[in-house]
Amino acid sequence: MSKHGDFESVRRDIVKLLHQPEYDDGSAGPVLVRLAWHSAGTYDAETDTGGSNGAGMRYEAEGGDPANAGLQHARVFLETVRERHPWITYADLWTLAGVVAIKEMGGPDIEWTGGRTDYVDDSKLPPRGRLPDAAQGADHVRFIFYRMGFGDQEIVALSGAHNLGRCHSDRSGFEGAWVNNPTRFSNQYFKLMLSLDWRQKTLPNGVTQFVNYDEDTETELMMLPTDIALTTDASFAKWVKKYADDKDAFFADFARVFAKLMELGIQRDAEGNITNSDNERGGYHAAPKKMALPGKPESSSDDKVPGDEAEPLKEENRSFRAKL
């Protein structure tokens, strides 16, 4: 076990966890980025609620939100790291894992500072509905991100996270990867949005997305309606083109705005110490370890419901643990 506050040791164990040949495209990295994103993306600037403090997805009210479907995989993966560093809060672990994953997949260095605490109960969880609905258009995108305090350029930069990972019809309803190499951070997402012909496709589940099929490689890539909206809205589109043409500019802007995302809902003093009331009253509170007993995903609540979401991943998790 590492010493309290030894985040570098935690970083190293996160890196060890990333290469997973039996998981999506051989990497746990993209789902860890999504976990970090969704853990912070509930923030509401007007009410100063939600955000990366608290690790609310440990409770069913947030973890069971359909917008968070599939993130139980990321949370279970990180339990192997948490076992080696039980002092770290879930709120810090989840956000740090996203930052580390981006760097290890070829992305920029992103500033990250620890100190987040874990909620002791579910009384401060934000309401559902604060995360983006990928079936919507530009107005919805602005409503969601403006609420967090982001502007149009920042929205487009953050959307560049879709360079990583893929959608699953049994989670989000959408299916497929955005780019050819979904485990390598790049600006290909922006390039492909502008250079390929995207046509509407309705999946068997009734969900509509946009696809491009390459007959030579027999490869189908996808874009969400919210992705395509970035190319049809003039204010968004100029940044899509900027980032398609300038990888360095995209990396610099993404690093800045992702660091901002990870700090949503966090208040710090001049020394960097978090001054949120939960932290001052309870200090650096690391929640108890998730229950080891497997259970049903739909009944998951990491702290209080008997059993947890680990059953579908039980055997996989044993192999991940053995690698650390």
N, C-alpha and C positions, 0 to 999 in steps of 0.2 A: 504494500500500500504506500502511496506517495504521501508527502507531507502536505498539510492543509495549505492551500494556495499555490501548489506546484502545478500550474496550468500547462507548463511545457511537457510534463510527463503525461498529462491527459491528452495533449495534442498528439504525442507520439503513438499512443494507443488507438486514437481515432484513425490515424493513418494506417495502422496495421489492419484495421477492420474494413477498410474500403474495398480492397480487392476480394470480390466474392463471385467466383465463376458460376455458381449455381443460381445467382440472383439476376435481375434485369441487366442485360448487356454486360454482365460480369462485374458490376460495381454497385455498392451501396451508396455511393456518393450522391447521385441525384436525389434520392429520396430523403437523404439527410439535409440537403439544401431546402427541399420542400418543407420539411419539418421545422427548420429554423424560420423560414418565411412565414408559415402559417402560425407559428407560436407568437410572432410579433405583429402580424397583419390584422389583428383584431382591434388595433388602437383607434380611439376616437379622440381627436384633438380638442373638440369642444367640451367634452365631459372629462377628459383626461382619464379614461378608463381603457382597459385592455392593454395590449402590448406584451413585451417579452418578459416582464416580471411575473412570477407566480407559477409558471408551467401549468396552466389551466387544463391542458389536454390530459392530465392525469385523472381528470374527472369526466364522467359520462356526458355531462351537459356540454362540454366543449370537445372532448375526444370523440364523442359519438356524432358530432355534427357531420352530415353527409359531405360537406366541403372538405373534411379531414379524412375521408375514406382512404384506407391504405397506409396511413401514417403510423398505424400500429407496427408495421414492419420496421420503420426507422426507430421507434421507441424501444422495440425488443432488441434490435441490433445493438443499441447503445447500452443496454443493461450489462453487456460483457465488460464495457469500459467502466460503468458505474460500480461494478463489483470490485474492481481494482482501485477505485478512487471514491470510496463511499462518502467522503466529505463534500464533494462537489454537488451543487444543487442541480436539479433537472433543468431549471431555467438557464443556467450557465452552460450546462452540458449540451443542450439542444442547439443553442445559438452558436457556441464554439464549434460544434461538429459541422454546421453549415459553412462557416468561414474556412475551416480546415479543408473540407471537401472541395470547395471551389478552387482553392490554391493547388491542391494535389491533382486536380483535373485540368491544370493548365491555366487557371484564371489568375487574377491579380491578388496581391496581398491586400487584405481587408483589415482595417483597424478594429480591434475587439478588446473590451475591458470587462473583467468579471465583476461579481458582486451581487448578482440577482439572487433573490430569495425565492423559496417555494411557498405557495399559499398553504395554510394549515387546514383550510376547508374550501368549499366551493361557493362561498357567499359573495365573492367579488368577481366571479366569472362574467365576461361580457355576454350579451345576448347573441344568439346565432344570427346569421345573415350578414355579418360584416366582411366576410371574405368574398372575392370576386366570383361572379357567375359567368363562366366562360362562354355561355350561349348568348350573351348579350352584346351590345354595341358600345360605341364610344361614350355616349352619355352615362351609361352604367359604370364604365371604367373610371371616368372622372369622378362620379359620385363616390365610389369606393376609395379611390386614392386621395382625392381632395380631403376627405374626412380624416385621413391619416396625416395630412399636411404636406403632400407631395404635389409638385407641379407637372406640367406636360412633359418636359424633358426628363424628369426623374421617373415618370411613369414608363416612358419608352425604355429608358436604361434598365429599370428593374425587370421589364418584360424580357430582356435579354437572357434572363435565367432559363428561358425556354430553349436555350442552346443545349440544355441538359435534360436527360430523362425521356420518359414517354408516358402517354396516357393509357389507361386500362379501362375497358368498357365495364368491368365489374366494380370499378371505384368511382371514377368521374363520369362514366358514361361514354366518354370519347375513347378513341383507340389509335395508337401509333406514336411514332417519334416525329419530332419537328425537323431533325437534321440527320445527316448520314452517320455521324459519329456522336451519339448522345452521351458519351462519357468524357468528352473533350470540350472544355470551355473555349469558345471562340465567338466571332461575329457572324458565323454562317447563317444563323437564324434570320438576321436582317437581310443578308445577301439573297437567301432563297425566297424570302417574302417578295422581293422586288424582281427577281430574275425568272421565276418559274410561273407557269400558268396554273392557277388554283381553281378547281371546280368544286361545286357543292356535292356532297355525298351523304345520303341518309343511311345510317347504320341499321342493322336488324332491330336494334332496341328503339328505333325512332329518333335517335339523336342525329342532328345535322352538323357536319364539320366540313372542312375544305381539304382536298387532297390533290397531290400530284403523283402520277404514276409514270415511272421511267421504264419503258418497254425493254430497253437494252439491258438494264440491270435487274429488271423485274422487282423494283423497289418502290414502295408507296410511302410517301411522307405526308404529314398532316399539318394543318393549322387550325386553330380554334377560331370561332367567330370574333372573339376579342382580339386575336392576333391580326386578322384581316382588317379589323376596324382601325388599326394603327396605320394602315396604308391608305385608307379612304378618307381620313380626317386630316385636313391640311396642317393643323398645328402638330399633330403626331407625326405625320408623314415626313416632314422635313428632318426630324430626328432619326427616323428609320433610315433615311438615305444617308444622313451624316454617319451613322454607326456602321452602315453597310460599306461605306467608303473608307472609314478611318477606324481600324481596330484599336489603335492606341487610345483614341479619344473615348471609345466605348469602354475599354478596360478601366480607364481613369474615372469616368463618370459612374460606372457600375460600382467600383470599389467605394466611392464616396457615398452613393445612395444606399447601398446594401448595409454599410456601417450605420447609416442613419436609421434604416429599418430596424436593425438589431437593438437600437437604443430607444425605440418608441416606448413611451410610458416610463422611462427611467429618468430620474433626477439625480444629479451628482453635484458634490461640492467642489471646491477648487482643487482638492487633492484627488478627485476622482471617486470618492466614496459615495455610494448611493444613499440618498436621503429620503427615499419614499417611506411613508409611514410604516408599511409592513416591515421594512428592513430595520428601521430605528427601534421598533417595538420588539421585534423578534430576532434581530441580528441576521447572520448568514444562516438561514434555516434550510437544511437539506432534508427533503421529505423522506419518509421511510422507503426502503427498497420495495419495489413492486412484488406482489405475491408470486411465489414460485409455482404454485399450482396452476396448471393449464385450465383454461375455461373457454367460453364462447366469445368470439369477437364482439357480437352485438350487445353483450351484457357487460362490456368492459368498463371498468373504472379502476384505474391503477391502484387507488388507495383503499376503497371502501367496499366494493362489491366482491363477494367471494369468487375467486378465480379471476383470470385476466384474459387478455387477447392472445396469449402466447400459444395456444394449442396448435394452430396451423403452422407455426414456426418452431415448434418445440425441438424437433430433431435438427433442423437447420441451425438453431441457436447453439446447440451443443457443439456443433462443428466450428462455429465462429469463436466460441469461448476457448476451444482447444488451440486456436491459432494465436491467442494472446499470451 
